[in-house]
Amino acid sequence: MTRRALGGTIAAIFLVAAILRADPSPGLSHLRARSIADSLSHLNAHRPGLPPPALLVPLGNGTDGVLKGVTLADEARLADALARRNLVQVVLRVGSARVDGRRMGLIKLQAGTRAGDFSVGDLRGDAAACMSAAFDGKLRLDHLDLWSVVPGARLIGDQQEHLPVFSLSVSRGQHSLLVSEVGGDGPEVLDRLAGVRYDPLFARYARDGEALQALPEQAFTDPALAESWADLLAEARARPARLAMAGQDEVEAIFTGSREGNLVALTIDDGPHPLITPLMLEILAREGVRATFFVVGQKVEEFPALAMVTAAAGHELANHAYSNRRITQLPDAEAWAEVAACDRVVRRATGERMRWFRPPGGRCSPGGLRAVAALGYTTAFWSRNTGDWRKPPPEEIVRNATEGLQPGDIILMHQGDMCSVRALPGIIDRIRAMGLEPTTLARLAEAGGVIAREPRTMSRMVNGQLGQE
């Protein structure tokens, strides 16, 4: 690539970013915007051997600095421990929170050096150093989520987009065992750790990108499905998929379970998320509760270990689309691709075959419902919305979840903020104080609640349009 071509590519990046900020219309969908960001990202703006000035954009987390602000003393100790490790990458964020004295932590890094050098070896060396700092120091975290990001091509609000290129999740017990097995706490520990993600986008531009070829088979190095979206759409438009969708004369959905008995379903959308997911899992384990997690395919790609640990803990995984786009705004082929892509990502990470699909935003077109059914899913909704996505006080979330709660109700929560974590114990306690028991959607549905309707009728039910014609 010539200097002129490189300059043109970088200019295109900022042109796309400006368009995305100026015109958020449905014509440029969320996934298309993300695909453009991926293909024109700062990481993609250079080739080996050329100066990568676009990759030197310093990332940040707004005005609140490096500490997440949950348990400041613990976070300050973790930041200090990392400063003593002489990491190659820049520390963007550290966080820590406690459940029953058990400490969960996160570390977020900006991949690459300040001079624009990128190395898989640096990723691995820093990851090993971060684990040692988190588990072996005075803080002694019980769990760590670690990931590295590069700048994307667009702005999220007034902040530069962050694209994850590496991630892992590990407990102190796992780390101790692996250190013992390999005879040290170096990068070799990563080769025996399940769920480590290396984005091949990074490897394309790293000076030692071939190192990914030597990683163990259990490492996640597959390209993101967004990169092959055209192939998914071609599959959706091919005759077998079209016939399967056209043949769905009735589609199944669940809005509530049976009013008999004492069960309510606890469903948690939008993950997995570093720190938040492990905290929720710890609370659920303490309370002896299993829940249904509606996961986003792109998030599972970015943090496969978190999906793996959720499934391993006995929770039910369910499909919340690949990119969290509104199904009502998509052509049928796009809807099919959204459901199929999330399905494939989760199967790759966990081996789980999911049963339920929840459309983002809770609305679905007739064609979208046909696509969901053609892929073998039952569409799942809710009867109790906690409203936690607005980040209200935990007491309000508990009240929204449980006031007037009845057997068979389906509670909607999200995993994205500490307010939901803080509300979760109160929700469980209140449910049980009412003589009810929280459980998975699958267990709730064993007693009934799934209904079947013609797709257009079901769509009107879903979208609140029955009785309005």
C-alpha positions, 0 to 999 in steps of 0.5 A: 500500500502506498502512502497515498493509499494509506492516507486515503484509507485513514480518511475513509475511516473518519468519513465513515465515522462522521456518517455514522454519527450524522445519520443513525437511520435504519438504512445503515444497520447496526451490523452493517455499521459494525462490519464497516468499523471492522473492515475499516478499523484502525487495526485494518488501516496499515499493513506490516512494515508500514507506520501505523499512525491510526493505531496510536489513537489513545483510548480511554473510558470517559472522564472517570479514569482507570478505576471502575469505581466499585471498590476503590481501595481494591481497584487501587491496589490492583492498579498498583500491582499492574504498574509494578509489572512493566506491562507492554500494553496500556492499562485502560481500566481495572475493576473489582467487586465482592460477593460474600468476601470473594473478589472478582476483578477485571483488567482492560488493556489497549493492545500494542505499544505506544510506538505502534508495534503489535505482537501476539507474544506481548499479548500473552506475556502481559496476560500472564503478568496480569494474572500473577498480579491479580492472584499472587499479590496482597489483593488475591482476587478469586476471579479475573476477566482480562481483555485487550482492545484496539480503536475502532473506526467510529465513535460511541457517544463521544468516545472512540469505539473499542474492538476486543482482540483478546480475552480470557476469564480465569479463577485463582484456583484454575491459575494455581493449578495450571502454574503447578502443571507447567512449572511457572506462571509464564505465558505457557499457562494460557495454552492450558486455559480454556476459552482464551480468545485471539482475534485473527484480525490482530494476528494479521498485523502482528509482527509474530502473527504466525504464533497463532498457528502454534496455539492449542486447538482449544484456543478461539482463533476463528474470525468473527461471523460478521466478516462472513455475513454475506455468506450467511445471507446467501445461505438464508436466501438459498432454497432450503432456508426459504422453503423452511421459513415458508413452511412455518404455518404456526410458530411457537412462543411463551409469554408466561408459564403455567399459573399452577405451582410455585415457579417463576423464570429468572431470565437475564439478557445481553451478556456475557460481560466481564465482571458482571457475569461472574458476579451474577454467577457467584450470587446464583451459586450461593442462592442455589438458583439456576437462570436462563441467560439470553446471550448476544452472539458477538459478546460470546465471540469476544468473551467465550470463556464467560459463556463456557463458565455460565453453561458449566454452572448449570444455567440455561443459555438462550439466543438473543441474536448475533448483534442485538439488532431489532428483528422488526427492522430487518428483512427476513434473510437478515433475521434468519442470519441473526438467529443462525449466527448466534446459534453457531457461535454458542455451539462453538463455545459451549456445545450447547443447543439452545431452545429459546430465542428472545428478540431484542426489544421484544418485538418481531415481524411475521417473517422474523418469527418464521425464521426463528421457527425454521431454525428450531427455536421457540420465541420467548418473551416476559411478563415482568420487566425490571427496567434495569437497563435504565440503571435505576436504584437496586430497590426499584429493580427489586420492586419492578421484578416482584410487585404483584408477582404470580406463579408462571411469571417470566422476569426480565433482567439484564447483565450490563451494570452493577445495579442489576448485580446489587438487585439480584439477591433482593429479587431472589429473597423476595421471590422466596418470601412470596412462596415462589421459586426462581428457575430456568425458562425450560423448567418453567415451561415443563408445566406448560405455557408454550402457545402456537399461532399463525405467524401474523397473529403471533406478531400482532400479539407480540407487538401489542396490536391485537384488537387495534384493527 
